[in-house]
Amino acid sequence: ATDAACTADYEAMADALMVTARCSCEPPNLPSPEAASAELAPYEGGCLTPREGVTVSVPQAVAENVVIELSKTSRPETANRTIVLHMGGSSSAEARWTVDEGALPPWLSVWPTSGVLPAGVDKAALFTVSASSAHVAEQSEPYTAAINLTVSSQRTKLFRVPVLVIVAVTTSAKHSMWGEARPTEEGSFECERADAPPPVELEVGEEREVVFTACDSEGLPPPPPPPP
């Protein structure tokens, strides 16, 4: 019997061995609704495995993570990725899904955040992940987050979808600091100042270093320099 749990009873006869099979649909498996009764299901159509989410994926992705690369020149950039759910189980039931919005950082958004997958659908795009470089500074390591997805059908599954966002910026002279370096508590440097930098006076043939702190178009500082 398909997906049924069976045991065998053996009874010795005069000239033969009689075998009696006893089968049932043990949880989490379910009896087929097409069977005459739950007791006869293991012998007729077998048992059904419960409907549940199996995996999530990103179309055309080469890794299990959602990887988004963003740039920032004169304006921020936004990029989107689609999350696809794969269902499993031989039974038939709808699936309800939700995303935990409270766990998302400001630079990441999801739409929609909940929905219903009809019975019989084995694969479907659930939602779009959007990342923006607005108000996000460049840093040496990718920004990381996780999308917590709950899929409830005949069984409930929790999925944690890792997200990596890489931000590369183009420096802006307008928002950069010239002539003086002012370190911040975070280890980077300030980008703008209210007053003009002090003048640099040079004699002919003299060389002097002039400090320049390169910042992006939103006036955000670059990542701290690596240790010497």
Disulfide bonds with the S-S distance in Angstrom:
Cys6-Cys23 2.02
Cys25-Cys47 1.98
Cys191-Cys215 1.92
